[in-house]
Amino acid sequence: MDPDQAAPALALGKDLHEGIIVGDLVAEPSPHDPPALLVAGDEPLSHNLAVGESKGPYVALIHPAVDEKRLGLSVGRRRRSRPPSRRILDTATALFSLEGVRAVGIDRIIAEAGVAKATFYHHFAAKDDLVRAYIEELSKGGRAAIASLGRRPPRQMILAIFDLIADAADQPGYRGCPFQNAAAEYPDPSSPVRQAIDQHRHWKWGTLRDLLIADADPDPDRTADALTVAADGLLVVSHLDRPANLRSLIRDTVDRVLGAPRPV
C-alpha cells in the first residue's frame, strides 16, 4: 500500500449497513493488503475486528461489540437508524456470541444498544426472554444459510450442510457452537431458552432425515441421529482443537457415516 496515495475522505459514521459502525480508510488498498481503517497510528487493524465486511474499497464495517477505544479506532455509530428492539437484539447477539450469555449483564446491553432501561423492559420482560430471542435469531440464520445452498442431490446437500461447520470455524472471534454454549449455561431442559435450542436441533435433525429419505437411506432416523452426534463432535473439535484439515475431516466423517453411495 502506498501511503502517499490517500483515499478520498468519507464521513465517519456513514450509515451503509443498518447503522453498524463505519470507519474511513487511510489509503486505497492493493489487492494484497487488508483494508486500513482511520485509526491512531494509521495502522491497518482489520485482523483485530471480531466480524467485518468490506463495503467497497474505502470503508469497512465493524462489529458493534468491538471496543473501538481499546483498538484505537476512530469511528461513528448510527444506532438510532434501527428500531430499539432491533438494536437491543443485535447488541445482545454480538456480545453473547463473543463473551457468553451469563457474562453479559442487562445494564451493559442497555448501554451498548443506546436505549433506556424502560425501553429494554418494554420489549423484553427479563434477560431470559432476550436470550430466547437471541437463540431464535441464530436459528433463523442457520435456516437461511442452509436455504442459500440451493437445490442439490441429497448426499451433496448433506455434505454442504456440514461444510457450514468449517465456514463458521473460519469466522474471526469464533468460540464454538453458540447453541452448545447457551445450552451449557441453561442446564434446565424445561427453560424457555433450552426449549428454543431443542426446537432448532429438532429442525436440523429433521432436515437431515428428509435428505436421507431422499437418498434412500435404509434407516434415516438412525442415520440422522448419527449425523447429529458427528456434527456436535465436529463443532467442539473445530473450536477446541482447530485442526488444519477440518474440511477434509468433516468430509471423511460424513462419508463414513453415510457409507458407499447407494445406486439410483
N, C-alpha and C positions, 0 to 999 in steps of 0.2 A: 504494500500500500504506500503510495507517495504522499507524505504529509503536506506537501506544498499544494496538492490538488484538493482544496477544500470543497466539500459538498455544499449545495445551496442550503441556506438556513431554513429550518422548518420550526413552526411554533411548538414549544414544549406543551405537552398535554393535548395535542391534536387528537380528536376522537375518531379513530379509524376502525375500532372493533368493539362495540358495546361499552365504550368508556374505559377500557383497560389501559393501563399506563403506556405512554409512548415517549420515546426519547429520540433526539436527533443524532445522526451520525456525524462524526467529526471529519470524515473524509470518505470519498467514494471507494468501496471495497473492490478488490480484484476478485476474480472467480475463486481464488485460493485463500482469501482472507475472510475471517468471520466478520460480521457487522460490528463496528465500533460505536458505542454509544457516547454521547456527550457526558463525560464523567470527569471527576477530579483526576488530574494527571493525564487525561486524554488517552487512556489505555483501553483497548478492547476488553470487555468483560462478558462477552456472550457466553463463555463457558461457565460463568457463575450463575446464570439465570436458571431458576428452577424449571420454568417452562417458557419457551419463547417461540416466536413465529415471525419470519421475515414478511414484511409487507412492502415490497418494492425495495429499491436499492438504498434508501436513505433513512428508513425508520425500522424499529423493531419493537415488538410487544414484550411486556414484562409481566410475569405472573403477579397478581395483586398481593400475594403473600410475601413477595421478596422484600427484604428490608433494604430500601434504596440507600438509606444513610450508612448502613454497615458496608455496603458495596461502594459507596461514594458516588452513587448515581444522582444526576440532576434531572428529575422527571416531573411530569404533572399528572394528576389524577382527574378523571372526569366521571366520578361515580354517579353523580346525580342524573346522568342521562338514562339510568336504568331505574325501574321501579324498586322501592325499598325491599320488598320480599326477594327480588332477584339479586340485589346487592348482598343481602344477608346470606342467601344460599350460595352465591358464588364465592363469597369470602369464606364461609364455613367449609365449602368443598376444598378450597385451596389449602386452608390451614389444617383441616382434618387429614387430608392426603399427605401433607408434608410432615406433620408432627404427631398425629394420632388424635383420637376423639377426646379421651379423658384429659389430655394435656392442655387442651384449648378451652378456656372458660368463656362464658357468655359475654362478660364485660369486654374481653378482647375482641370478640366477633363484632360487638356493637361499635367499638371504637374503629376497627378496621373497615367496617362497612359504612361508617359515617351516618348512622341512624340514631335516633333517640331510643332509650330503653323502652318507653311506652310503645314505640313503633315496632320494636322487636317482638314484644309480647302480644301485640295485636295480631301478628302473623304466626307466631309460634308460642304456644302456651307454656312450653317447657323445652329444655335443651333436647330431651329425647325426641320431641316432635321434629326438631330441626335435624337431628341425626337420622331419623327415619326418612325425612325428605332428601337428605344427602345420599342415603343408600338408594332410594328410588331414582334419584338423578343419575347415579352411577349405572344403575340397571338400564335406564333409557339409553345411556351412552353405549353400553355393551350391546344392546339390541340394534342400535344404529350402526355400530361397527360391523356386526355380522350381516345386517341388511346391505351394507355398502359393498360386500363381497360379490354381490350379483348372483346369477344363476350358474351353477357348476355341477358336474356329476357328483353324486353323493359323497364318494370317498375323497375326491378332491376338495369338496366343501369342508369336510371334517378336518382335513389337513390344514386348510386355510384358516379355520377357526382356531386351531392350535397354534398356528403361526402368530396369531394375535398376542399370545403369551410373550413371544420373543419381541414383538413390537413394543409391548408395554415395558418390558425389562430394559429396552433401549432408551426409554424416556429419562431425561435428567431428573434427578430427585426421586427416582423410583425406590420405594421402600416396601415392596411386596404387594400382594393382592389386598386391595382395600376392604373387600368383603371378609376375607380371613382375618384381617387386622381388627375390624369392627366386631366380628364375632367373638374374638378373644377378649374384647373389652365389655361385651354384653353376654355373659355366660348363661343367663336365664333364657331357655328356649321359648318361654311364653311372653317375653318382652316384645313390644312393637318393633323394635329395631331388629331383633333376631327373626321375627316373622317376615319382615321385609327382605332380609338376607335369604331366608328359606324360599321365599317366592321367586327370587332371582335364580337361585340354584335349581329349583324345580323347573323353571322355564328353560334354563340351559340344558338340563338333563333331557327334557322333552324335545328340545331342538336336535340333540344328538340322536335320540331314539328315533325320531322321524326320519333322519338321514340314514340311519342303519336299516330301517324298514325298507326305504327306497333302494338300499344297496343289497337287499335280500339277505341280510344277516339272519342266521338261524335262531338266534336268541337276542333280539335287540335290547330287551330290558337289562339282561345281564351284561351285555357289552357296553351299554350306556353307563351302567354302574362302574365298570372297569375303566372306561374313558374318563369318568368324573374323578375317580381316585387318581388316575395318572395326571390329570390336569392339576389337581390340588398339589400333588407332589412336585410337578414341574414349576408351579408358581412359587413354592417355597424355595426350591433349588435356584430358580432364576434370581432370587433376592439374596439368599444367604451365601451361595457358592459362586454365582455369576460365572458359570462355565463359558469359556471362549467358544465352545462348539454347541451352544444352546440350540440353535436352529436345527442342526443335524441330529442332536439328541432328541429333540421333540419329534422330528420325523421318524426316527428309529423307534421311539416309544409307541407312537400311534400305529406304525406298520406292524409292530409285534403284537399289539392288542387286536388289531383287525385281522391279522393273518393274510394269507395269499388272496389276491383279488378273486372274487367269485365270477364264474363265466356268465356272460349276459345271455 
